[in-house]
Amino acid sequence: MRQIKYYDLKKCFYCKSSITLKYGYVKGVQRYKCGACGRQFIGGVRHADLEIWTQYSSGKQTYSQLSKTHKCSVKTIQRIIDRVKVKMPVKTPRKVIVLMDTTYWGRGFGVMLFKDSITKENLLKFYVKTETNSKYIEGIELLISKGFTIKAIVCDGRKGLVNSFENIPVQMCQFHQVAIIRRYLTKNPKLQAGKELAWIVDLMKSTDKESFVGALELWYNKWLEFLNERTLNPLTNKSFYTHKRLRSAYRSLKNNQNWLFTWYDNIELNIPNTTNAIDGHFADLKNKLRNHNGLSIKRKIKFIDGFLKA
């Protein structure tokens, strides 16, 4: 049975008016009608959408934990989070030093991020299936078209990427170079030549360009004969280099040394020598996403949008 009453000083959910409101029960649901704006709304607890979103995206709260905190169902929490709109802030064109890298969640889903090392602000991102040089170039060109002045770029050691930008100093991440050498030599090289080369690589992050290049050249001259040793395959009667992985490690350092010390050649620009700032950002993002395993791609993208916005 419908019962209409004409007194209550409950604030309108829409216009916040405190004038007398009509209210009643329709099919067991308490309803209100504002005498000022005429809008109708149901009574009960009104959850603060942004508060729940903040607890979800920043506070590591799961759907289940939020439902207990706010005394509602998990589906209600999901609906609230789904209706929150993540608005990306407007980026102010300025001089920037761009850190860029990509991280993945499984196969076929990753985010490519462009970050300013000066202000620590995330400038641009792409959701990608694979990491390509053309996408990095597209990102840099897009930033330039928006009025940004690229003072320098710091990136990983993807083949062909470091020499893809004209008139922009490019620093190859020294951490990525160390990782490349470690794949060739392992963490504990058995050969003496490998041990000495690993020591030179460790020296890279704490020395200047001249010292590093000089140490690498001395190492090469010392072990040249050892590097050129060949082994005969008795089945094919063809020879191959005995220490191929050691040669590959040296060749990687030799080929990349022009970009490993861009920070040193342009000391006045204060260029970082690694992409650690962006890698740490990715690590934090992945840690938070582990609390929400099983998210659909759409919800995962929304979470990432909110995280990288902050």
Secondary structure, DSSP 8 states (H G I E B T S, - for coil): --EEE-------TTT---S--EEEEETTEEEEE-TTT--EEE-S----HHHHHHHHHTS---HHHHHHHTTS-HHHHHHHHHH-----------EEEEEEEEEESSSS-EEEEEEETTT--EEEEEEESS--HHHHHHHHHHHHHTT-EEEEEEE---TTTTTS-TTS-EEE-HHHHHHHHHHHH-SS--SHHHHHHHHHHHHGGGS-HHHHHHHHHHHHHHHHHHHT-EEEETTTTEEEETTHHHHHHHHHHHHHHHHHTHHHHTGGG---SS-HHHHHHHHHHHHHHGGGTT--HHHHHHHHHHHHH-
